[in-house]
Amino acid sequence: MKKILLIGLLLAAVFTVYFFVSDKKNIISSSESEIDKRMEYQVAQIKEFLRNNSKYNKKVAFLIDMKVPSGKNRFFVYDLKENKIIDKGLVAHGSGSETGIKGKLKFSNVPNSLSTSLGKYYIGNHYNGKFGKAYKLYGLDATNSNAFKRDIVFHYYYDVPYKEKDGYICNSYGCPMVNKKYFQRMAEIIDSSESDILLNIYY
């Protein structure tokens, strides 16, 4: 009787672990699916925009999905010809975008808000500032029209991790801020481009 009871308990434990792992996989799969759906929509919007704006790079675009936690890769380099992600990394958002509610952000185009602004940008010329090499950003939408006036730029910062981690990473003053090693790869793409590259921040 004890053996039967023991076998029953072992089987119950095995099934519990199996279903827990299965549920976890489903959650991860669902999350990745949502990221893919959001990206698919944003890529379609970028391609539509590029059809009427020949001055921008039609081969590659940068995308930042603000629904993804900052400790996970959410800065994507997207090949618009091959329709695939060719690089990805961590990126910080503005401290003014914090709401105090886990997983929920807010956004602003207002000067001194320290917030991330959503929308399409084009990446301008680089300069050397207090964070080293950085690229000027120009907002193309009503939601980020003050980007240049707010000194919103693309730059690196040493406190931004290179690899994914649990939880969240440091915040910026509103700029898309990445790890130096990742920034150097992005700089190679930007500097070798004959036309301005689009950066799209969405939520």
N, C-alpha and C positions, 0 to 999 in steps of 0.2 A: 504493500500500500504506500509506504514511504517512497519507494522507487517511482511509482506511478505519479505521485504528487510532485516529486522532484523533476521528473521529465516534463510534467505539465507546466511547472514554473519556468523551466528552461525554454520550452517552446514559446511561452507567453513573452519572455524577455526577448527572444529572437525576433518575434513578430513586431514587438514594440519598437526595437531598434530599426527594423526594416522600414516600417511605416514612417518613423521619424526622419530617417535619411531620405526616403522618397519624398516626403512633404517638403524637406529642406531643398531638395533638388528642384522641386516644382516651383518653390518661391524664387530661387535663383533664376531659373529658366524664365519665369514670368517677368522678373525684374529686367533681365536682359532683353526680353521681347519688347517691353515697354520702351527701353532705350532705343532699340532698333526702329520701332515705329515712329518715335519722335524724330530720330535722325532722318529717316526716310522722308518725312514730311518737310523738314528743314532743307534737305538737299534739293528737293523738288522746287522749293521756294527760291533757293539760290540760283538754280539753273534757269528758272523763269526770269529772275532779275538780270542774269548775265546775258540772256537773249537780247535784251534791250540796252545793255551797257557794255560795249565792246572794249572799254578802256581797262577792264579788270581781268585778272588771270582766270582763264576758263578751264584750266587743267587741275588746279588744286584749291582747296578752301580749308580754313580752320573753323572748327565748331566746338562750342563749349556748352555742355548740357548741365544746367544748374539744378536739375532735379536729382542728379547724382551727388552723394555725399562728398565733401571735399577730400576725404581720405582715400577716395577711389579715383581711378583714371576717368576724367571727364573732359579733357582737352583732346580733341581728335583732329588729325590731319587726314583729309578725305580726298582721294583721287576721283575727280569728277568724270574722268574718261573711263576708268575701269570700274567705277562704282564700288569702291572698297576703302576701308580704313588702312592707312599705311603707317601710321604712328599714333601713339596716345600717351598721355601723361597726366600728372596732377596739376591742378591750378587753383589758386586761392581766390576767394571773392572778398568784396568790401566788408569791413566791420559794420558799416551802417546797414547792411542787408540782413543782419541778424535780427530775429524776432523774439528770441528766448524760447521758442517752441521748436522742439527737435524735428528736423526735416522740413521746416518751413522757412522760406526766405522772403524778403521784400526787396523792391528795386526802386531806384530813383534816378532822375536826370538832373536833380537840383544841385547846384554848386554847394560844396562843403557838407554834403550829406554822407560822404564816405561810403556810398552805396555803389554796388554794381548796377550798370544800366544795361537793359536788354536791347537787342536789335543787331542790325548789320553795321559793321565798321569796315573801312578799308585801312590797311596798314601802310603808313607813310614812311618817311625817311627816318633813319636812326640817328641818334645823338648820344653823347656821353654825359650822363648826369650823376646824381648822388648814388644811384644803384648800378652804375656802370653803363654798359651799352643798353639802349632802350629804343623802342620804336613808337613814334607818334601814332595815335589812333584818331580817326575821323568818323564820327557817327553819321549814318546814312538814313536814320529813321527819327521820327518825332520823339521816340523813347530814349535816344542817346545823342540828340543833336548838340548837347553841351559838352561832349567828350573832350574836345580840344581845349575849350575854355576851362574845363575842370582839371586839366593836366592828366587825363586818363591815358596811360601809355602801357605798352606791353614790355615787361621787364622781368628780370630774375631776382631772386632773393634767397640768401643762404639758408634761411629757416624752413623753406619749402622742401619737404622730403622728395627724394627721387623715386622711391618705390611706394606702392600702395601700403596703407596701414589701416588698422581698425580705428574708428572714431574720426575726428576732424583735424585739420591742419590749421596753421596760422591764417590770419586775415590780412588783407591789404587795405589801402585807403580808397578802394574802388577800382583799382587796376587789376587786369588779369595778370597774375604774378606766378611764375613757375620756378622750378629748380634750375640752377645754372647749367647743369649738364643737358637737360632737356631743352633749355633756351638756346644753347649752342646749335643743336640740331635744327631748331626752328629758324634760327638766324641764317643758316646755310640755305634753307629753302627760300626765305624772304630775299636774301641778298642776290641769289641767282635768278630770281624771277624778273622778267623783262616788263611785267605789268604789276599793278598793285593787287595784292592778295586780299580776299574778303575774310573777315572774321565774324562769325555769327554767334552771339550769346543768346540762349533761349532757355525757357523754363516750362 
